[in-house]
Amino acid sequence: MITQLSQLDLNKTYSYADYLTWQLDEMVELIKGKIMLMPPAPNLKHQRISADINGMFYNFFKTKKCQFFAAPFDVRLYDRKKSILANKEIFTVVQPDLCVICNPEFLDEQGCNGAPDWIIEILSKGNSKRELQTKYELYQETGVMEYWLVYPYEQTVHQFVLENGLYQLKKMYTTDDIAVPFLFPTLAIEVNEIFS
């Protein structure tokens, strides 16, 4: 049984089946089979923003087919052209801060098996490069339709929408704006309320 990170070979490629057997104190994600350490527990500002968005989402999604989930929540990602894969065939598992899933077939006991429709990542000082580059590319290639980056210190939100397989920056919202998801045009989010 794997209980410590030191028992794992960080150069090896692991599957989601391997990941399920680990009982680590540290939070990790798998990106294309490689172990990625997650930053320590998010700070107060991050958690307040997450809680505020959760509250807005609860009211909006409680009567909808789509469901939202907050971290920790395993999202298994792979080539969007493939059908649902078995755990041993999956090499990427991430824990987005918030995600919305509209296809109920993607939900199982472990979390989400396929690309969510919408992912929101709240940047922390320790994870900016991963969110900005690695996850951006990963979410793009696996077919996450809408991706928001929330910048707590700058108090801005960047909205990306997938068009012809590539993300397009649709809008950059600041504190006086109303943010409107591309996928859910009736959901109006006052950006001031996210950062209050």
N, C-alpha and C positions, 0 to 999 in steps of 0.2 A: 504494500500500500504506500502510495506517495503522499507524504505529509509535509515535506519541506521542499522548497524550490531547489535546494542544493542537490536533491536526488535526481533532478532532471538535467538532461543534456540540452543546453540552450541552442546548440547547433543542429539538433535533430528536428525532423518534421513530425509533428503530432496530429492526430485526428481528434474530432469531437468525441469519439468513443474513448480515447485516452483521457481527454479532459474530464470526462464524467467520473473517472476513477480517482481523480486527485482530491485530496482533502487538505488544501493549503490554507494557511492563515492569510497569505497575500492574495489580492485580487489580480487575476490575469485574464488576458484575452489571447486568442489565437488568430494570427493574421497569416493566412496562407501556410498554415502548419507551424509557424514560428511563435514562440511564447513572447508576449508583450506584457511587461509589468504595468499595471495600472497605477496611477499616482495614489498617494495615501488618501484617506477619507477626504471628501470635498470640504472646502471651507464654508463658513456660515453664509457668505454672500451667494455662493453657488447653490446651497441647499434652499435658501429663501426663494431664489429665482425658480428653482425646480418646483417648489411647493406652490408658488403663485401660478405657474403654468398648469400644474396639476389641477388646481382648483378651477381654472378657466375651462380646461379640457373636460373635467368631470361633468360640469353643467351642459356643455355642448354635446358630448358623445353619449351621454346616458340614454338618449332616445334614438341613437343611430346604430346602423349595422357595424360600422367600424369601431374598433376598440383601441384604447390607448394604454400604454404600460410605461412604468418608470423603472430605472435601474435600482437594484440589480435584476436583470432580466436577459436571459441568453437569447441572442439573435444569431442564427446560423446562416451564413451567406455563401453563395456559390454562383456559378454562371447561370444567368437568368434563362438561358435557353434549355437548361436541363430540367427534368421533372424532379420532384422531391426526392432527396437522397437519404441513404441510411447514414447513421452516425459515423461509421468507419470510413465513409466516402467524403465526409465534410472536414475541411481543414481551416475554416475560419469561423470563429465565434466571438462576437463583440457584445458589449453591454452599453448601448446608447443611453444617454440621460433620459430621453423620452422617445417613444416611437408610437406610430399609429398603424394598425394593421386592419385592412378591410376584407381580406380573404380569410374566412374562418378555417379553411383547410390548412393554412400555414401554422395554426396554433395547436400545440400539443402540451403534454405535461411538463416538458422541459422549457418551453417558451415558444419562440417563433422559428419555423423551419422554412426560410425563404426571405426575400427582401420585403421589409415593411414598406408601406406606401410613403410614409413621412417619418423622417428622423430629425430630432433636435439635439444638438450637442451644446452644452454650456461649457465654455472654455475655462480652464483653470490655469494658473501660472505654469504648472508642470506638464500640461498635455497639449499645448498649442500646436506644436509641430505635427503630432499624431493626428489631431483633428483636422488641421489645415491641409495636410498633404496625404498621409497614408489613408485615413478614413475617407477623405474626399474622393480619392481615386477608387477606393474599394466600393463605396456606396454608388458611385457612378457606374462602375463596371458590372455590379450585381443588380442594377435596376431600381434603386431607391428613387422614386419619382420626385420627391421634394426633400430638400435637406436645408435645415436652418442652423446657422452658427450664431450663438448668443455670446456677445462679448460683455461680461459683467462690468469691467472697469471703464470701458469706453461707452457703455450703455447704448450699444447698437446691436442690430440683428441683421444678418446677411441671409437673403433668401435665394436659394439655387433651385432651379427646376430642370429636369432632364428633358432635353429635346434632341431627337435623332442620336441618342446614345451618349450625349455630352451635356454636362451641366452648363446652364446659362445663368449668370447673376441677374435675377429679375428685379431685385429691389434691395436697397440698404435702408433700413428703418432706424430712426433715432427717437429720442424720448417724446417728442410731440406728435409722432406719427401713429396711425392706426395700421397695424400689420394684418394683412389678409392672406391666408394660405391660398396658393394656387388651386389645391385640391378641394378646399372647403371655403368657397367664396362668401358663405354666409357667416363664417366665424371671423369676427372683428376683434382684434386684440389690441388694447391700448398699451403701447410700449411703455408708457410711464408706469403702468400697473405691474409690469414684469420687474422693473427695477426699483419699485417703491420700498 
